[in-house]
Amino acid sequence: MAPSKKRQPSLAQLRAFAAVAEHLHFRDAASAIGMSQPALSGAVSALEEVLGVTLLERTTRKVLLSPAGERLAVRAGAVLGEVGALMEEAEALRAPFTGVLRLGVIPTVAPYLLPTVLKLIHDRYPALDLQVHEEQTANLLEGLATGRLDLLLLAVPLGVPGVVELPLFDEDFVLVTPLGHALGGREGIPRAALRELKLLLLDEGHCLRDQALDICREAGREDAPVTTTAAGLSTLVQLVAGGLGVTLLPRTAVRVETTRSNQLLTGYFAEPAPTRRIALAMRAGAARGAEYEELASALRAVLPSLPVRVVGPEA
């Protein structure tokens, strides 16, 4: 099959092929993109003619991608993704704070900060279509780099080239213990106390786990206190209530998580307490960068209702 030397694929042809590649079924693919089955089949055939390669292996029972089809399906998806991003950015430039905003949030921030974020956007930016994705830091950064996500809300510093951080606030860590623990309910706890405690941690992949380990190392603890772990803070706190150990919680999580049980006490560290910084993160040079900076400023203005210390953009 010889490729056309003048013609180029149309977006309709690429969408048709991408749909078939995803569903491996002409009827399902046609339904997914709102195209008639004959039109979809014709668009894929036309694409094969333009490219000069066979993309599909058609049988009486099913549709398979040819080796060339498998490779080019990835390219077609990337092209369509970029076209979609172009349209979204153009829409945003025509009218700021409209269209889709795909926000990625880490699990140790989402339950405690999202109510404030959602209320702000509902009240101030009602035309913004906010889509929230809760994932661990590594997945969020991958999504930002590939364009799957537009903006992140997570703990920093990241130290990732091409990513701009917009600091929002610092918050202290507190010590959560079971009833009867010697440090339960105390204030002015020295960090050195962490050297001897049975500390419960989140699973690997959570940045809060890494932060807790860093705090322990700063306190002079050499070993990694890992005997029991949990996938989320709610489970972690329940393990503490059951007497399996103690844990560190960021202040924003304390009210939500410790009220689930009457078998918990909260202790506070001596100043300076261990802290973490939360920020928005965007791609350097993002077309909507000015919007994201304005959103960060608006968030700083409503954060004083939370147990945090707001930090400015130059922090």
C-alpha positions as CSV (number, residue, x, y, z in Angstrom):
1,M,0.0,0.0,0.0
2,A,1.6,3.2,-1.2
3,P,1.1,6.3,1.0
4,S,-0.4,9.5,-0.5
5,K,2.3,12.1,-1.0
6,K,0.0,15.1,-0.6
7,R,-2.8,14.2,1.7
8,Q,-2.5,14.1,5.5
9,P,-4.7,12.3,8.0
10,S,-7.8,14.2,9.2
11,L,-8.7,14.4,12.9
12,A,-11.9,12.5,12.1
13,Q,-9.8,9.6,10.7
14,L,-7.5,9.6,13.7
15,R,-10.5,9.6,16.1
16,A,-12.1,6.7,14.2
17,F,-8.9,4.7,14.3
18,A,-8.3,5.5,18.0
19,A,-11.8,4.4,18.9
20,V,-11.4,1.1,17.0
21,A,-8.0,0.5,18.6
22,E,-9.5,1.0,22.0
23,H,-12.7,-1.1,21.5
24,L,-11.5,-3.6,18.9
25,H,-15.1,-3.6,17.7
26,F,-16.6,-1.4,14.9
27,R,-20.0,-1.1,16.4
28,D,-18.8,-0.2,19.9
29,A,-16.2,2.2,18.5
30,A,-18.8,3.9,16.3
31,S,-21.2,4.3,19.3
32,A,-18.4,5.7,21.5
33,I,-17.6,8.6,19.2
34,G,-21.1,9.1,17.8
35,M,-20.4,8.0,14.2
36,S,-22.2,5.6,12.0
37,Q,-20.5,2.2,11.6
38,P,-20.1,2.6,7.8
39,A,-18.6,6.1,8.2
40,L,-16.2,4.8,10.9
41,S,-15.1,1.9,8.7
42,G,-14.6,4.3,5.8
43,A,-12.6,6.7,7.9
44,V,-10.2,4.0,9.0
45,S,-9.8,2.7,5.4
46,A,-9.1,6.2,4.3
47,L,-6.5,6.6,7.0
48,E,-4.8,3.4,5.9
49,E,-4.7,4.7,2.4
50,V,-3.2,8.1,3.5
51,L,-0.5,6.4,5.6
52,G,0.2,3.6,3.3
53,V,0.0,0.9,5.9
54,T,-2.5,-1.7,7.1
55,L,-3.7,-0.8,10.5
56,L,-6.3,-3.5,11.2
57,E,-6.6,-7.2,10.7
58,R,-10.3,-7.8,10.0
59,T,-11.8,-11.2,10.5
60,T,-15.4,-12.3,10.6
61,R,-15.5,-12.4,14.4
62,K,-13.2,-9.7,15.6
63,V,-10.9,-6.8,14.8
64,L,-7.2,-7.0,15.6
65,L,-4.5,-4.3,15.4
66,S,-1.7,-5.1,12.9
67,P,1.8,-4.6,14.2
68,A,1.8,-1.2,12.5
69,G,-1.6,-0.4,14.0
70,E,-0.3,-1.1,17.5
71,R,2.5,1.4,17.0
72,L,0.5,4.1,15.3
73,A,-2.4,3.8,17.8
74,V,-0.1,5.3,20.4
75,R,0.9,8.1,18.1
76,A,-2.8,8.8,17.2
77,G,-3.7,9.0,20.9
78,A,-0.9,11.4,21.5
79,V,-2.0,13.6,18.6
80,L,-5.6,13.7,19.7
81,G,-4.5,14.4,23.3
82,E,-2.5,17.4,22.1
83,V,-5.4,18.7,20.0
84,G,-7.7,18.4,23.0
85,A,-5.1,20.3,25.2
86,L,-4.9,23.0,22.5
87,M,-8.6,23.5,22.5
88,E,-8.8,23.6,26.3
89,E,-6.0,26.2,26.4
90,A,-7.6,28.3,23.7
91,E,-10.9,28.2,25.6
92,A,-9.2,29.3,28.8
93,L,-7.4,32.1,27.0
94,R,-10.7,33.4,25.6
95,A,-12.3,33.3,29.1
96,P,-10.1,32.7,32.2
97,F,-11.4,30.2,34.8
98,T,-13.7,28.4,32.4
99,G,-13.4,25.0,30.8
100,V,-11.8,22.0,32.4
101,L,-9.2,22.1,35.1
102,R,-7.7,18.6,36.0
103,L,-6.4,18.9,39.5
104,G,-4.2,16.1,41.0
105,V,-4.1,15.8,44.8
106,I,-2.1,13.5,47.1
107,P,-4.2,11.3,49.5
108,T,-2.8,12.9,52.7
109,V,-4.1,16.3,51.5
110,A,-7.3,15.5,49.6
111,P,-9.8,14.8,52.4
112,Y,-8.7,17.8,54.6
113,L,-8.1,20.6,52.1
114,L,-10.5,19.7,49.2
115,P,-13.6,21.1,51.1
116,T,-11.9,24.5,51.2
117,V,-10.7,24.3,47.6
118,L,-14.1,23.1,46.3
119,K,-16.0,25.9,48.2
120,L,-13.6,28.5,46.8
121,I,-14.1,27.4,43.2
122,H,-17.8,27.0,43.6
123,D,-18.1,30.5,45.0
124,R,-15.6,32.4,42.9
125,Y,-15.1,30.4,39.7
126,P,-18.5,28.8,39.0
127,A,-17.8,28.4,35.3
128,L,-14.7,26.3,36.0
129,D,-15.1,22.5,35.4
130,L,-12.9,21.1,38.1
131,Q,-12.0,17.4,37.8
132,V,-10.1,15.9,40.8
133,H,-7.7,13.0,40.6
134,E,-6.4,11.6,43.9
135,E,-3.0,9.8,43.4
136,Q,0.4,9.4,44.9
137,T,3.1,11.9,44.1
138,A,4.9,9.9,41.5
139,N,1.7,9.3,39.5
140,L,0.7,13.0,39.8
141,L,4.1,14.2,38.4
142,E,3.8,11.7,35.5
143,G,0.3,13.1,34.8
144,L,1.5,16.7,34.9
145,A,4.4,15.9,32.5
146,T,2.3,14.1,30.0
147,G,-0.6,16.6,30.1
148,R,-3.1,14.3,31.7
149,L,-3.2,16.7,34.6
150,D,-3.1,20.5,34.7
151,L,-2.3,21.4,38.3
152,L,-1.2,19.5,41.4
153,L,-1.8,20.0,45.1
154,L,0.9,18.2,47.1
155,A,3.8,18.4,49.5
156,V,7.0,20.1,48.4
157,P,9.8,20.6,47.6
158,L,9.7,18.4,44.6
159,G,13.0,19.3,42.9
160,V,11.6,18.4,39.5
161,P,12.9,20.3,36.4
162,G,10.2,22.0,34.5
163,V,7.8,22.1,37.4
164,V,6.9,25.4,39.1
165,E,5.8,25.3,42.8
166,L,3.3,27.9,44.2
167,P,3.6,27.6,48.0
168,L,0.4,27.8,50.0
169,F,1.1,26.9,53.6
170,D,3.2,25.1,56.2
171,E,1.6,22.8,58.8
172,D,3.0,21.1,61.9
173,F,3.0,17.4,62.5
174,V,1.5,16.2,65.8
175,L,2.0,12.9,67.6
176,V,-1.1,10.7,67.9
177,T,-1.0,8.0,70.6
178,P,-3.4,5.5,72.2
179,L,-5.0,6.3,75.6
180,G,-2.6,5.8,78.5
181,H,0.5,6.5,76.5
182,A,3.1,8.5,78.4
183,L,3.3,11.2,75.7
184,G,-0.5,11.3,75.0
185,G,-1.9,14.8,75.4
186,R,1.4,16.4,76.2
187,E,2.9,19.7,74.8
188,G,6.5,20.5,74.2
189,I,7.4,17.0,73.3
190,P,11.1,16.9,72.2
191,R,11.8,15.4,68.8
192,A,14.3,13.1,70.5
193,A,11.4,11.2,71.9
194,L,10.8,9.7,68.4
195,R,14.0,7.7,68.8
196,E,12.3,5.2,71.1
197,L,8.7,5.1,69.8
198,K,7.0,2.4,67.9
199,L,6.0,4.5,64.9
200,L,3.4,3.3,62.5
201,L,3.7,4.5,58.8
202,L,1.9,4.7,55.5
203,D,2.8,2.3,52.7
204,E,5.7,3.0,50.4
205,G,4.9,5.6,47.7
206,H,3.2,8.1,50.1
207,C,5.3,11.2,50.5
208,L,4.0,11.5,54.1
209,R,5.9,8.2,54.9
210,D,9.1,9.7,53.5
211,Q,8.6,12.9,55.5
212,A,8.0,10.9,58.7
213,L,11.2,8.9,58.1
214,D,13.1,12.2,57.5
215,I,11.8,13.5,60.8
216,C,12.9,10.4,62.6
217,R,16.4,10.7,61.1
218,E,16.6,14.3,62.1
219,A,15.8,13.2,65.6
220,G,18.7,10.8,65.6
221,R,16.9,7.6,64.8
222,E,18.9,5.4,62.5
223,D,16.6,2.5,61.9
224,A,13.5,2.5,59.8
225,P,10.6,1.9,62.2
226,V,8.5,-0.3,59.9
227,T,6.6,-3.2,61.4
228,T,3.0,-2.3,60.5
229,T,1.9,0.0,57.6
230,A,-1.4,1.3,56.2
231,A,-2.7,2.4,52.9
232,G,-4.3,5.6,54.3
233,L,-4.4,7.8,57.4
234,S,-7.8,6.6,58.6
235,T,-6.5,3.0,58.9
236,L,-3.2,4.3,60.4
237,V,-5.1,6.1,63.2
238,Q,-7.3,3.1,63.9
239,L,-4.2,1.0,64.3
240,V,-3.0,3.6,66.9
241,A,-6.3,3.4,68.7
242,G,-5.9,-0.4,68.8
243,G,-2.6,0.0,70.7
244,L,-0.2,-1.1,68.0
245,G,1.9,2.1,68.2
246,V,1.9,5.8,67.6
247,T,1.9,7.9,64.4
248,L,2.5,11.4,63.0
249,L,-0.4,13.3,61.5
250,P,-0.4,16.7,59.7
251,R,-2.4,19.2,61.7
252,T,-5.0,19.5,58.9
253,A,-5.9,15.8,59.3
254,V,-6.2,15.8,63.1
255,R,-9.8,16.9,63.5
256,V,-11.1,14.5,60.8
257,E,-9.1,11.5,61.8
258,T,-8.9,11.6,65.6
259,T,-12.7,12.1,66.1
260,R,-13.3,8.7,64.7
261,S,-12.3,7.1,68.0
262,N,-12.3,8.0,71.7
263,Q,-9.2,5.9,72.3
264,L,-6.7,8.5,71.0
265,L,-4.7,11.4,72.4
266,T,-2.8,14.1,70.6
267,G,0.6,15.4,71.6
268,Y,2.4,18.5,70.4
269,F,6.1,18.9,69.7
270,A,8.3,21.6,71.1
271,E,9.1,24.5,68.8
272,P,10.3,24.3,66.1
273,A,7.9,21.4,65.4
274,P,8.4,19.2,62.4
275,T,6.5,20.6,59.5
276,R,5.5,20.0,55.9
277,R,4.8,22.5,53.1
278,I,1.9,22.2,50.7
279,A,1.8,23.9,47.3
280,L,0.2,24.0,43.9
281,A,2.5,22.8,41.2
282,M,2.3,23.5,37.4
283,R,4.3,23.0,34.3
284,A,6.8,25.8,33.6
285,G,5.5,28.0,30.9
286,A,1.9,26.7,31.2
287,A,-0.5,28.7,29.1
288,R,-2.8,29.1,32.1
289,G,0.0,29.9,34.5
290,A,-1.5,33.3,35.4
291,E,-4.8,31.6,36.3
292,Y,-3.0,29.1,38.5
293,E,-1.1,31.9,40.3
294,E,-4.4,33.8,40.9
295,L,-5.9,30.5,42.2
296,A,-3.0,30.1,44.6
297,S,-3.5,33.6,45.9
298,A,-7.2,33.1,46.4
299,L,-6.5,29.9,48.3
300,R,-4.0,31.7,50.6
301,A,-6.7,34.2,51.4
302,V,-9.2,31.5,52.7
303,L,-6.6,29.2,54.4
304,P,-6.5,31.0,57.8
305,S,-9.6,29.0,58.8
306,L,-7.3,25.9,58.9
307,P,-4.6,25.1,61.5
308,V,-1.8,26.2,59.1
309,R,0.7,29.0,58.5
310,V,0.1,30.7,55.2
311,V,3.2,31.3,53.1
312,G,3.6,33.8,50.3
313,P,4.6,33.2,46.7
314,E,8.2,34.1,47.4
315,A,8.6,31.6,50.2
